[in-house]
């Protein structure tokens, strides 16, 4: 596959995915289908420590968090679309794809079907608590170097206090310390390496270690020499000397974009299952992708 073909096909696939995702996930307030798992999670059943019902605010907060994160994934796909051109950045697609994949893995974990409303709410709570703690740590580091960020510290501390108040009121357990806290008997979020490995297990060929996916993308982002060397290719100068030159192999670009699209697909399928949304539009999107990626050029490879 040449560079122009890789660019054209992947731009078409990204455009189809962005249009589909924006249409299906754009609403600020997701509405589940009657009889779905999410519809059951919105019903009364769980009570707070004081005996009052949880209400639907708790699960809807989870769905709002997933919506926010999926918008981040879509934004990265839009950035990939803009990067793709005949003349383009070499490592840019890899760095953006890494962000999309990491965000998507968090949604995939959050929206796991069949875990029940208490576990799902606790997963959102641990993500929110860890986020507030990281924001507070960052603000304090700036303060320690002489910057006036007291307002940012206060805001982070208030956010952490609000999450802790929710946890206490719901009676779901005591959170542990750290940036990936465990709440009661419920799971702490997986680290990025293992979370991504779990998410992509279904789409990766057998035998490929799932934990290598995130590490390979991070190697480029973090400037590891072995990662950057993937973009160096031998060339021959006018005097016959062999020199390395900086380039983007078409197959690397192709696999990078397809991996980012797969990272959108995996959490989307879980969201759709939990919300009970129909599969017609999803199937049409998948068919469109299949047509884009099934070409005579690929058949000859």
Secondary structure, DSSP 8 states (H G I E B T S, - for coil): --HHHHHHHHHHHHHHHHHHHHHHH--SS----TTSHHHHHTSS--B-TTS-B--THHHHHHHHHHHHHHHHHHHHHHHHHHH-SSS--SSHHHHHHHHHHHHHHHHHHHT-TTS-HHHHHHHHHHHHHHHHHHHHHHHHHHHHTT---HHHHHHHHHHHHHHHHHHHHHT---B-SSSS--BTTS-----HHHHHHHHHTTTS-TTS-THHHHHHHHHHHTT-HHHHGGGEEEEE-TTS-EEEEE---HHHHHHHHHHHHHHHHHHHHHHHHHHT--SHHHHHHHHHHHHHH--HHHHT-
